[in-house]
């Protein structure tokens, strides 16, 4: 994707160790810096006709695509299983919305779909669930910069 500039994300305050109760034992856990996005970008990719959100980490990795929801495809790290990106089918999303008149409402619906998929991954209990929590925080922190209403309107 060549659209969109990288936007720095600061989640350092979220890296503090947490104490959790695991089978009756208090355990201190801390996320790896490799699981925390350093930057995020979003934009329309005309080659695949999708709005794409990408996450930048300390290292680069190839991805595999995994179906999220009806309107969302996840880009999952081939080895790390981190969330590397999201592909959102805005036209399909808009078509499934009755009488949608405002792109602001479309952006909100898109973010809800993304958050639902990420939440399901977090709740799965898999080892990569911490990364999905950080990816969701990055999206929340930069949502207005990632999905400007004028770009969404032009895409649909």
N, C-alpha and C positions, 0 to 999 in steps of 0.2 A: 504494500500500500504506500503510495507516495503522497497521499493527502494528509494534512495535519502536522503540526509541529509537536514535538515532545513537550509535555508539561510536567515539570518536576512535582513530585509528591513527597511530602514529609510525614512519614509514619514512625519516626524514631521514638516518639514518646510511647508508642504501642509495643515497642520491643522489650520493655521492662519484664523481668521474670514474673510469672504468676504462680501462685500456690494453688494446687488443685487437690481434691481428695480422690485418690485412685484406689479402689478396693480397700477402703479403710485406712489408707496410708497417705499422709500429706506429702506431696511431691512438688518440687519447684521445677517449672518448665519455662523455656524461653525459645522463641522462634529464631530460626536461622536467618541471618541477613540475606541469604540467597532466596528465601521465600517471600521477601518483601519487595513489592514493586518500587522502583526508584523514579519512574516516570510513566506517563500514560498519554496516549494520543487517540484521536478519533477522526473519522472522515469517511466520505463516500468513496467506495472503490468501484469505478465503472466497469472494471474487468469482470467482477462477480456480481454486480448490481446489488451490493449490500453496504450497509453502514458498518464499518469495522472499528472496533476499539481494541487497541493493542497495549500490552503492559511491557515495560522494559525492566529487566533485572540486572544483577551484577554480571551475569554471563548470557550468552546467546545459545539458543537451542532450537532445533527443528520441532515442528508440531504435527499432531494428527488432529483431524476434525472429529468431533463427537456431537451428535444431535442433542440439543438442550431441550427446548420447547418447540412448538410448532413454528415459531418465527425466529428461532435463535440457534446458532451453531457455535459450539465452543472450540477454541484452539487450545489443545492440551499438550504440554511438553512431552515429547516422545519418551524421555527417560525420567524426568523429575515429576511428571504429572501435574505440574503447576499450571495455573490458568494463564496462558500467554495472550489470549485474545478472544474476542467475541464477534460474530458476524450476525447482524440483525437485518432481517428482511422487512424493511419499512413498508414496502408496497403491500405485502401480505398482512402486515400488522394493521395498516390503515384499512385494508379491505375488510378485516374482521371487526372493525369498529363502526358501529352504526352511527351515522350522522356526525362524525367527527369533524369539527369545524376549525379547531385551533391546533397549530403545531405544538403549542405548549402542552396541550393534553396528550398529543402523540408522544412527545418526549417523556412525559410522566409515565405513560403506559409502557414505553420501551424500558425505562429504568425499572419499573415493577417486574417486568418479565425477566430482566437480567438478575435482579435481586432474588427472585424466586428460584431460579436455577442455581445460583451461587449458594443460597440458603440450603437447598436440598443436598448439595455436595458437602457443605459444612456439617450437616446433620448425619451424613452417612457414616461418620466415625472413622473415615479412612485417614491414613497418615498425611495426606495432602490437604486436609480440611483447614489447617492453619493458614495456608497460602490463600485459600478462597476467601477467608475472613479478611485478610489484608487487601486482596483485590477488590472486595466490596467496599472497604473503607476508602481506597484510592478513587473508586468511581464516585462515591458520595462526596469526597473532598473536591473533585474537579468536574462534577456533572455539568455545570453550566458552560464550562469551557469546552467540553468534549462534544456536546450536542447542541450547537447554536441553532436557534429556531430558524434562521434564514437558510442554513444548510439543509436542515430537515425538510423544510418546505420545498426547496429546489429538488431534493431527491425523490419526492413523491409527486 
